[in-house]
Amino acid sequence: MLKKCSFLLISFFIGIVVGLATVFGQKYLPGALNSLANSGSVWVVPAFYIAKSYKQKWKSIISSMIYLLICVITYYGYYSISWKIGFTIGFHQAIWLCCAVIFGFIFGLGGNISQYGKGTIKYLCKVMLPATFLSESLMLISHFQQYSHMLDVIFMWFFIGISLYFINCKKEWYSKHYLLALLIMLNLGFLGYQLIYYSDVFA
């Protein structure tokens, strides 16, 4: 029984580690590194690679969801304990818990398909992680007047995105299939970040 549930325990443990690392990163890291700790994009990196470890799609999806849910609970739980206010699920906590489920499903399924899938969908899933960072960098550039003080962050996001592209695509990075898939995912990611940006502006 314990062996069958080991994938859940792994996700649980990694979620705690990343959730606590986020807390301390936001508190102690300077400049661009602090922004890195504040980014939700960083949280989906382990979700994607955890999912690649399992051949069964359901395991990939559930493990990624559990990981992200534990990240959120650990993050807010730490502040609840440190401030002695008790853990409550308010509006922001509920939003992040919903995001954990949604993006756990997306990156869990994407990680699995990138490893075991075939055809066009595999190319798209291979580049979804680098596209996440690159499209966030492009979003900041598109509003550069507002984010001009975050030039180091823009470069960092771009560097991480390019690095992940080479890591995921390896020797086939120059393939037209991967390049076209990256272009498609970049446009989708950029649109998503713009929607988030304007929903925040007009909220």
QUINORLIN-V897812 format. One line per field, one symbol per residue. phi: phi as a letter, one per 20 degrees, with the letter a starting at -180 (. if undefined). psi: psi as a letter, one per 40 degrees, with the letter a starting at -180 (. if undefined). A space follows every 50 residues. Layout:
# QUINORLIN-V897812
phi=???
psi=???
This chain:
# QUINORLIN-V897812
phi=.fffefffffffffffffffffgfffedfelffffffeefgffeffgfff fffdfffffffffffggfffgfffgfffffffeldnecdeffffffffff ffffffffffffffedfcmgffffffdfffffffffffffffdfgedffd gffgffffffgfffffffelfegeffffffffffffffffffffffffff fef
psi=ddddedddddddddddddddddddddddiibddddddehddddedddddd deehdhddddddddddddddddddddddddddefeihigadddddddddd dddddddddddddddeiiadddddddedddddddddddddddfdddfdef ddddddddddddddddddebeedehddddddddddddddddddddddddd de.
